[in-house]
Amino acid sequence: MSMSKALLIKRRRTGEGAPPLFIVVGKKIFPKATARNLIKRRLRAIMRPVLQERKEAFTIIVQKEAKEMSFQELKEATLSNIGKQK
């Protein structure tokens, strides 16, 4: 499990038929569905190459600090947390 202020990333066992990536975005943090969908799309785009090279599954829980992050900041935070989990 890795922790940053913006994201909580947990590694999971890969199971048969289980999706390799779960993204949890709370409705209290992002009240509008468009904002929740935007952060999910960004995280899926960031994680796509990681999931192809590493045969692991992840759960990403988005915290309120991610609300103000740009795509580049989100990418740096995500990849640095994933790198710490090797």
Kinemage of the C-alpha trace (Angstrom):
@kinemage 1
@onewidth
@group {chain A} dominant
@subgroup {mainchain}
@vectorlist {calphas} color= white
{ca met a 1} P 0.000 0.000 0.000
{ca ser a 2} L 1.328 3.423 -0.897
{ca met a 3} L 0.129 6.770 0.388
{ca ser a 4} L 0.365 10.274 -0.959
{ca lys a 5} L -1.815 13.199 -0.053
{ca ala a 6} L -3.760 12.943 -3.297
{ca leu a 7} L -3.939 9.196 -3.916
{ca leu a 8} L -4.075 5.996 -1.928
{ca ile a 9} L -2.861 3.110 -4.077
{ca lys a 10} L -3.215 -0.520 -3.038
{ca arg a 11} L -1.894 -3.527 -4.885
{ca arg a 12} L -4.257 -6.474 -5.255
{ca arg a 13} L -3.895 -10.040 -6.371
{ca thr a 14} L -4.925 -10.553 -9.964
{ca gly a 15} L -7.845 -12.901 -10.185
{ca glu a 16} L -9.612 -14.620 -13.002
{ca gly a 17} L -12.054 -12.170 -14.546
{ca ala a 18} L -11.287 -9.364 -12.082
{ca pro a 19} L -10.538 -5.959 -13.595
{ca pro a 20} L -6.891 -4.908 -13.234
{ca leu a 21} L -7.784 -1.407 -12.053
{ca phe a 22} L -10.360 -0.087 -9.592
{ca ile a 23} L -10.661 3.686 -9.218
{ca val a 24} L -12.674 5.038 -6.296
{ca val a 25} L -13.711 8.695 -6.438
{ca gly a 26} L -15.989 9.872 -3.647
{ca lys a 27} L -19.118 11.850 -4.370
{ca lys a 28} L -18.434 14.095 -1.360
{ca ile a 29} L -15.064 15.131 -2.799
{ca phe a 30} L -16.211 15.486 -6.426
{ca pro a 31} L -19.956 16.261 -6.303
{ca lys a 32} L -20.324 16.586 -10.078
{ca ala a 33} L -20.196 13.434 -12.189
{ca thr a 34} L -18.178 15.209 -14.891
{ca ala a 35} L -15.361 15.885 -12.410
{ca arg a 36} L -15.407 12.268 -11.177
{ca asn a 37} L -15.327 10.975 -14.740
{ca leu a 38} L -12.477 13.321 -15.678
{ca ile a 39} L -10.217 12.099 -12.874
{ca lys a 40} L -11.068 8.470 -13.697
{ca arg a 41} L -10.209 9.002 -17.385
{ca arg a 42} L -6.920 10.642 -16.442
{ca leu a 43} L -5.960 7.835 -14.066
{ca arg a 44} L -6.876 5.146 -16.621
{ca ala a 45} L -4.695 6.893 -19.220
{ca ile a 46} L -1.798 7.102 -16.758
{ca met a 47} L -2.147 3.481 -15.669
{ca arg a 48} L -2.626 1.904 -19.115
{ca pro a 49} L 1.135 1.444 -19.859
{ca val a 50} L 1.825 0.386 -16.261
{ca leu a 51} L -0.805 -2.352 -16.413
{ca gln a 52} L 0.579 -3.625 -19.720
{ca glu a 53} L 4.141 -3.978 -18.419
{ca arg a 54} L 3.311 -5.189 -14.907
{ca lys a 55} L 0.881 -8.043 -14.437
{ca glu a 56} L -0.591 -6.677 -11.234
{ca ala a 57} L -3.910 -5.220 -10.175
{ca phe a 58} L -4.377 -1.921 -8.358
{ca thr a 59} L -7.032 -0.042 -6.436
{ca ile a 60} L -6.685 3.748 -6.494
{ca ile a 61} L -8.620 5.800 -3.963
{ca val a 62} L -8.706 9.486 -4.871
{ca gln a 63} L -8.367 11.968 -1.999
{ca lys a 64} L -9.507 15.592 -1.920
{ca glu a 65} L -5.966 16.887 -2.634
{ca ala a 66} L -6.254 15.484 -6.182
{ca lys a 67} L -9.015 17.969 -6.963
{ca glu a 68} L -6.586 20.778 -7.836
{ca met a 69} L -3.941 18.641 -9.577
{ca ser a 70} L -3.123 18.934 -13.267
{ca phe a 71} L -2.667 15.848 -15.440
{ca gln a 72} L 1.132 16.070 -15.136
{ca glu a 73} L 1.023 16.391 -11.340
{ca leu a 74} L -1.392 13.474 -11.126
{ca lys a 75} L 0.869 11.394 -13.364
{ca glu a 76} L 3.959 12.142 -11.272
{ca ala a 77} L 2.152 11.307 -8.022
{ca thr a 78} L 0.715 8.077 -9.410
{ca leu a 79} L 3.914 6.781 -10.984
{ca ser a 80} L 6.042 7.657 -7.961
{ca asn a 81} L 3.610 5.746 -5.712
{ca ile a 82} L 3.552 2.756 -8.061
{ca gly a 83} L 7.356 2.766 -8.225
{ca lys a 84} L 7.592 2.590 -4.424
{ca gln a 85} L 5.562 -0.630 -4.437
{ca lys a 86} L 8.016 -2.818 -6.349
